[in-house]
Amino acid sequence: MMIPFLVSKIHRATVTSTDKNYNGSISIDSYLMDKANLKEFQKVEIYNINNGNRFATYVIPAKSKSGIITINGAAAHLVNIGDKIIIAAYALIDEKELELVKPSIVLMKDNNCVDE
């Protein structure tokens, strides 16, 4: 049986900008993408800690070590600049392999710096 399983998470990132006129997606600092093992065009779920909104989109890279987290397109109506969000990616994993999978979890400090 295949089970949806968390494989990547960026916890408490801060939304730095929005662009309602963009076609859609979330722009994420490519350094943070690497730390969380997220890939360009990968589907992610976004959970807004400030207002409870939840939505799905896909990832596009932003400049490395810029701290940029931009919500684009229609989803930009669901966040405000400064909101804290959780970015989560899931994969279907065979239940026999679940013990072999360890999610990449990145905890954030203020200014979208990694809390190491």
MOHUSUL-V530744 format. One record per run of one state. SS is the DSSP state (H for helix, E for strand, L for the rest). FROM is the first residue (numbers start at 1). TO is the last residue. If there is no record, write none. Layout:
BEGIN
SS/FROM/TO
SS/FROM/TO
END
This chain:
BEGIN
L/1/1
E/2/14
L/15/16
E/17/19
L/20/24
E/25/29
H/30/36
L/37/42
E/43/48
L/49/53
E/54/62
L/63/68
E/69/72
H/73/78
L/79/83
E/84/94
H/95/100
L/101/103
E/104/108
L/109/109
H/110/112
L/113/113
E/114/114
L/115/116
END
